[in-house]
Amino acid sequence: MVRRRQIIAAGAALALPALGTARAQAITLNGASQFNDEHAFTKCMVRFEELVRRYYGKPINFVLHKNSSLGLEKQYFEYMAQGRAVDYAVVSPAHMSTFSRAAPFIDAPFLFNDLNHWNKVLNEDVLKPVADEIARRAQVMLIGYAGGGVRNIFANKVVRNMDELRGLKIRVQGAPIWSRTFQAAGMSPTVIAYNEVYNAIQNNVIEAGENEAAGVEQMRFYEVAPNLALTQHAITIRPLCFSVRTFNALPKDLQEAILRAGKEAGAYGREIESGEDEQKLVALERAGKLKRIPFADRAEMKRRVDPVIADYAREIGAEAILARMQSLIG
């Protein structure tokens, strides 16, 4: 018998098993993306589907729900943990903090010197202890690592240095490490849902947010906050996730195809996003939609944040992971 998942209602719908045989009915897997076809995360998942089909070699169906039709990444992760509605998705580590305190740490501010350092960390599988914890506690597997976007601060005013950064009302991700580090840098962080950031800036609830180029472009943040301060405070890691409950119900040959495809699709996603990052910013600036503002005090910002990162690593038992990351610098 084969377990098949169907969406019976948009959003928090349940995926119910349907009876059938392997001969009569192909397995269907449901994915979710907040973005459209042009976004790097969606492209990563499309490549994952293509690779699974290739490596599995048997009939299989994929349904990829795009443009936030099933909610946001936080909901996707909860659905995968519960084994309903969503089987695979790219999810920010910040949304895994309920299950793993170490998860948001893996792409916290100022962990990586540059893209070469970031790639070394991923290629050396430094994050395996975190992935193992998430699989155990959340029932969600991290089968690949996408990301690679450099995050900067977009604001409705010019921010060039630490003095102009002081007191900036900025939206941050929900994980505590983001609020702590931005407070240490002198800002006034607040947690707001991703899809509410645009209106929050427009209505002067906040003055700024932080994101990589793909997010700034997709969410049109430049319309309300056209000044991009080049703080380069983080390089994203966006795990390609898969529900353990779904995975365990699949035939072994499909499981093997998923694991192989996940790793390769993650690498593809990293290549896309890291390669497109600068191109998107240049295009937005040339179109007069965005102005890139050099940030003079990045070293000082990092100096203030580093002790917070070290303290947080001790607090969550991630000292060995941090030490291993730092050993790969250079």
C-alpha positions as CSV (number, residue, x, y, z in Angstrom):
1,M,0.0,0.0,0.0
2,V,1.2,3.5,-0.7
3,R,0.5,6.6,1.4
4,R,-0.4,9.6,-0.8
5,R,-0.8,13.2,0.5
6,Q,-3.4,15.6,-0.8
7,I,-4.1,19.2,0.1
8,I,-7.9,19.3,1.0
9,A,-7.9,23.0,1.8
10,A,-5.5,25.9,1.3
11,G,-3.4,26.8,4.4
12,A,-3.7,24.3,7.2
13,A,-5.3,21.5,5.3
14,L,-4.7,17.9,6.3
15,A,-3.0,15.5,4.0
16,L,-5.0,12.2,4.2
17,P,-3.9,8.8,3.1
18,A,-5.5,7.3,0.1
19,L,-5.7,3.6,-0.5
20,G,-4.3,2.3,-3.7
21,T,-1.5,0.1,-5.1
22,A,1.9,1.1,-6.4
23,R,0.7,0.0,-9.8
24,A,-2.5,1.9,-9.8
25,Q,-1.5,5.2,-8.2
26,A,1.8,7.2,-8.1
27,I,2.9,8.8,-4.9
28,T,2.2,12.6,-4.6
29,L,4.4,14.9,-2.6
30,N,3.5,18.5,-1.7
31,G,5.9,21.3,-1.5
32,A,5.5,25.0,-0.5
33,S,7.2,28.3,-1.3
34,Q,6.4,31.8,-0.2
35,F,7.7,33.0,-3.6
36,N,7.0,32.8,-7.3
37,D,8.8,30.9,-10.1
38,E,11.7,33.4,-10.3
39,H,12.8,33.2,-6.7
40,A,15.9,31.1,-5.9
41,F,14.0,29.0,-3.2
42,T,11.3,28.0,-5.7
43,K,14.0,27.1,-8.3
44,C,15.8,25.0,-5.7
45,M,12.6,23.0,-5.1
46,V,11.9,22.6,-8.8
47,R,15.4,21.2,-9.2
48,F,14.8,18.9,-6.3
49,E,11.7,17.5,-8.0
50,E,13.5,17.0,-11.3
51,L,16.3,15.1,-9.5
52,V,14.0,12.9,-7.5
53,R,12.2,11.9,-10.7
54,R,15.5,11.1,-12.4
55,Y,17.0,9.1,-9.5
56,Y,13.7,7.3,-8.6
57,G,12.9,6.3,-12.1
58,K,9.3,5.5,-11.4
59,P,6.0,7.5,-11.6
60,I,5.8,10.2,-8.9
61,N,3.8,13.4,-8.7
62,F,4.8,16.7,-7.2
63,V,2.6,19.6,-6.3
64,L,4.5,22.8,-5.5
65,H,2.2,25.5,-3.8
66,K,3.8,28.9,-4.6
67,N,3.2,32.5,-3.7
68,S,2.4,31.8,0.0
69,S,-0.8,30.0,-0.9
70,L,-0.2,27.7,2.1
71,G,1.0,30.4,4.4
72,L,4.6,31.3,5.4
73,E,7.7,29.3,6.1
74,K,6.9,29.0,9.8
75,Q,3.7,27.2,8.9
76,Y,5.4,25.0,6.4
77,F,7.8,23.8,9.1
78,E,5.0,23.1,11.5
79,Y,3.1,21.2,8.9
80,M,6.1,19.0,8.1
81,A,6.7,18.3,11.8
82,Q,3.1,17.2,12.1
83,G,3.2,15.2,8.9
84,R,0.4,17.1,7.1
85,A,-0.2,19.4,4.2
86,V,3.5,20.0,3.3
87,D,6.2,17.4,2.7
88,Y,9.1,19.6,1.6
89,A,10.0,23.2,1.7
90,V,12.9,25.7,2.0
91,V,12.7,27.2,5.5
92,S,14.7,29.8,7.4
93,P,16.5,28.3,10.5
94,A,14.8,31.0,12.6
95,H,11.5,29.2,12.3
96,M,13.0,26.0,13.8
97,S,13.8,27.6,17.2
98,T,10.7,26.0,18.9
99,F,12.3,22.6,18.3
100,S,16.0,23.4,18.4
101,R,17.7,26.4,20.1
102,A,20.8,25.7,17.9
103,A,18.9,25.9,14.6
104,P,18.8,29.8,14.3
105,F,22.4,29.9,15.3
106,I,23.5,28.4,12.0
107,D,23.1,31.6,10.0
108,A,23.3,34.2,12.8
109,P,24.9,37.6,12.2
110,F,28.7,37.6,11.6
111,L,29.2,33.9,11.7
112,F,30.8,33.9,8.2
113,N,33.7,36.0,6.9
114,D,32.7,35.6,3.3
115,L,31.2,33.1,0.8
116,N,34.3,31.0,0.8
117,H,34.1,30.5,4.5
118,W,30.4,29.8,4.3
119,N,30.9,27.2,1.6
120,K,33.6,25.5,3.7
121,V,31.2,25.2,6.6
122,L,28.5,23.6,4.5
123,N,30.9,21.3,2.6
124,E,32.5,20.0,5.8
125,D,29.1,19.1,7.2
126,V,29.7,21.2,10.3
127,L,26.0,21.6,10.8
128,K,25.2,17.8,11.2
129,P,24.7,18.0,15.0
130,V,22.0,20.6,14.5
131,A,20.4,18.7,11.7
132,D,20.3,15.5,13.8
133,E,18.7,17.4,16.7
134,I,16.0,18.9,14.4
135,A,15.2,15.5,12.9
136,R,14.9,14.0,16.3
137,R,12.9,16.7,18.0
138,A,10.9,18.2,15.2
139,Q,10.6,15.2,12.9
140,V,11.9,17.3,10.0
141,M,15.0,16.4,8.0
142,L,17.5,18.9,6.6
143,I,18.3,17.2,3.3
144,G,20.2,20.0,1.6
145,Y,21.4,23.6,2.2
146,A,20.3,26.4,-0.1
147,G,20.9,30.1,0.6
148,G,23.9,32.2,0.0
149,G,22.3,35.6,-0.1
150,V,24.2,38.4,1.7
151,R,21.9,40.2,4.1
152,N,21.9,44.0,4.4
153,I,19.7,46.6,6.1
154,F,17.0,48.3,4.0
155,A,15.7,51.5,5.5
156,N,13.5,54.5,4.9
157,K,16.4,56.7,5.7
158,V,20.2,56.8,5.0
159,V,22.3,54.7,7.4
160,R,26.0,55.0,6.8
161,N,27.7,54.3,10.2
162,M,27.1,53.2,13.8
163,D,25.9,56.7,14.8
164,E,23.1,56.6,12.2
165,L,22.4,53.0,13.1
166,R,21.8,53.8,16.7
167,G,18.1,53.4,17.8
168,L,17.0,52.2,14.3
169,K,13.6,50.6,14.6
170,I,14.2,47.4,12.6
171,R,12.3,44.2,12.0
172,V,14.2,41.0,12.8
173,Q,13.5,37.3,12.6
174,G,11.8,35.7,15.5
175,A,14.8,33.8,16.9
176,P,16.3,35.4,20.1
177,I,19.8,35.5,18.6
178,W,18.7,38.2,16.1
179,S,17.1,40.5,18.7
180,R,20.1,40.1,20.9
181,T,22.7,40.8,18.3
182,F,20.9,43.8,16.8
183,Q,20.4,45.3,20.3
184,A,24.1,44.9,20.9
185,A,24.8,46.8,17.7
186,G,22.7,49.7,19.1
187,M,19.5,49.2,17.1
188,S,15.9,48.8,18.4
189,P,14.8,45.4,17.0
190,T,11.2,44.1,16.9
191,V,9.7,40.8,15.6
192,I,7.1,41.3,12.9
193,A,5.8,38.7,10.5
194,Y,7.6,38.7,7.1
195,N,4.5,39.5,5.1
196,E,3.7,42.5,7.4
197,V,7.1,44.3,7.0
198,Y,6.1,46.4,4.0
199,N,3.0,47.8,5.7
200,A,4.9,48.3,9.0
201,I,7.5,50.5,7.3
202,Q,4.9,52.3,5.2
203,N,2.9,53.1,8.4
204,N,6.1,54.2,10.3
205,V,5.8,51.3,12.9
206,I,9.4,50.5,12.0
207,E,12.0,52.2,9.9
208,A,13.9,49.2,8.5
209,G,14.3,45.5,7.9
210,E,17.1,43.2,6.8
211,N,17.2,40.8,4.0
212,E,19.1,39.4,1.0
213,A,18.6,40.8,-2.5
214,A,16.1,38.1,-3.5
215,G,13.8,39.0,-0.7
216,V,14.1,42.8,-1.2
217,E,13.2,42.3,-4.8
218,Q,10.4,39.8,-4.4
219,M,8.7,41.7,-1.5
220,R,9.3,45.1,-3.1
221,F,10.7,46.5,0.1
222,Y,12.6,49.1,-1.9
223,E,9.3,50.9,-2.5
224,V,9.0,51.8,1.2
225,A,12.7,51.6,2.2
226,P,14.9,52.4,-0.8
227,N,18.2,52.9,1.1
228,L,20.2,49.7,1.4
229,A,23.0,50.0,4.0
230,L,25.7,47.5,3.0
231,T,26.2,46.0,6.5
232,Q,26.7,42.5,5.0
233,H,26.0,41.2,8.5
234,A,25.0,37.7,7.5
235,I,25.1,35.1,4.7
236,T,22.0,33.0,4.6
237,I,21.7,29.3,5.1
238,R,18.3,28.0,4.0
239,P,17.8,24.3,4.6
240,L,15.7,22.3,2.1
241,C,13.5,20.3,4.6
242,F,11.6,17.1,4.3
243,S,9.0,15.6,6.7
244,V,10.3,12.6,8.6
245,R,6.8,11.2,8.9
246,T,6.4,11.4,5.1
247,F,9.9,10.0,4.5
248,N,9.4,7.0,6.8
249,A,6.2,6.0,4.8
250,L,8.0,6.0,1.5
251,P,9.7,3.0,-0.3
252,K,13.4,2.7,0.3
253,D,14.4,3.4,-3.3
254,L,12.4,6.7,-3.2
255,Q,14.0,7.6,0.2
256,E,17.5,7.1,-1.4
257,A,16.5,9.3,-4.3
258,I,15.2,12.1,-2.0
259,L,18.4,12.2,0.0
260,R,20.6,12.3,-3.1
261,A,18.4,14.9,-4.8
262,G,18.2,17.0,-1.6
263,K,21.9,17.4,-1.3
264,E,22.4,18.3,-5.0
265,A,19.4,20.6,-5.1
266,G,20.7,22.5,-2.1
267,A,24.0,23.0,-3.8
268,Y,22.2,24.3,-6.8
269,G,20.2,26.7,-4.7
270,R,23.4,28.1,-3.2
271,E,24.9,28.6,-6.6
272,I,21.8,30.4,-7.9
273,E,21.3,32.7,-4.9
274,S,25.0,33.6,-4.3
275,G,25.4,34.2,-8.0
276,E,22.3,36.3,-8.4
277,D,22.7,38.5,-5.3
278,E,24.9,41.2,-6.8
279,Q,23.1,41.1,-10.1
280,K,19.7,41.8,-8.5
281,L,21.1,44.8,-6.5
282,V,22.8,46.3,-9.6
283,A,19.6,45.9,-11.6
284,L,17.4,47.6,-8.8
285,E,19.9,50.4,-8.5
286,R,20.1,51.0,-12.2
287,A,16.3,51.1,-12.4
288,G,16.3,53.8,-9.7
289,K,14.4,51.7,-7.2
290,L,17.2,51.2,-4.7
291,K,20.3,53.1,-3.5
292,R,23.2,51.1,-2.1
293,I,24.8,53.0,0.8
294,P,28.3,52.1,1.9
295,F,28.5,51.2,5.6
296,A,31.7,52.5,7.2
297,D,31.6,50.7,10.5
298,R,31.0,47.0,9.7
299,A,34.1,46.0,11.8
300,E,32.8,47.9,14.8
301,M,29.4,46.3,14.4
302,K,31.0,42.9,14.3
303,R,33.1,43.7,17.4
304,R,29.9,44.5,19.4
305,V,28.1,41.4,18.1
306,D,30.9,38.8,18.6
307,P,30.5,38.5,22.4
308,V,26.8,38.0,22.1
309,I,27.4,35.2,19.5
310,A,29.9,33.5,21.8
311,D,27.6,33.8,24.9
312,Y,24.7,32.4,22.9
313,A,26.8,29.5,21.7
314,R,27.6,28.6,25.3
315,E,24.0,28.9,26.3
316,I,22.7,26.5,23.7
317,G,25.6,24.1,23.8
318,A,26.9,25.0,20.4
319,E,30.5,26.0,21.4
320,A,32.0,23.1,19.4
321,I,30.0,24.1,16.3
322,L,31.2,27.7,16.6
323,A,34.8,26.6,17.2
324,R,34.7,24.4,14.1
325,M,33.3,27.2,12.0
326,Q,36.0,29.6,13.2
327,S,38.7,27.0,12.5
328,L,37.7,27.1,8.8
329,I,38.3,30.8,8.4
330,G,41.1,31.6,5.9
